[in-house]
Structure formats: C-alpha cells, structure tokens
Amino acid sequence: MKTTNKKPTAIPKMYCTLFGHDYQVTKKVTYHVKEYTCCHCKRQLTTNSNGSLIELTPKFKEINAILEHIHHTRMERSKEKAILSSIY
C-alpha cells in the first residue's frame, strides 16, 4: 500500500513565493464564512470572526462544520415557514 505525500512540491511553492497565492473558494460555509484553497500550493484558509483570512486548522474545520450545520438548518426552517405562510 502506497502512502501519498501531500506536501506541495518546490515549483508550486516557488510560484506562490514569487507571484503570490491564487486562492479559490472551495466551500461556502455561510454567506460570510468561506474556505479557500490555493490552486498551486494547496494552502487552505478560512475567514475568522473579524472577516480576515486565517490558516484552516482542525479547530477551524470543526467550527466551520458546526456553523454550516446551523446555517443549513435555519435556512430549511425559514423555507418551510415561507411555504406555510403562502398557503394560509
């Protein structure tokens, strides 16, 4: 069984050092919280409570998962209320 090395190679790291990271949104947690990944070196960031970008650590992954669950539940509940109010 082979194990894969997830560390970026030297060329993408060098590209990001010279030209900067090219972050793309990989996950929309809520309207304001998103997760980003650099398409070259695979560095992951997220937004914190102040709106700045910070490193995506396991702690923040867990926080984002809980936020996403709460956000999804609230959106579903508001959709149900809107449907019920339109019927009556």
Summary of the structure (lengths in Angstrom):
residues: 88
radius of gyration: 18.3
end to end distance: 60.8
largest distance: 62.8
contacts: 188
relative contact order: 0.12
helix: 45%
strand: 20%
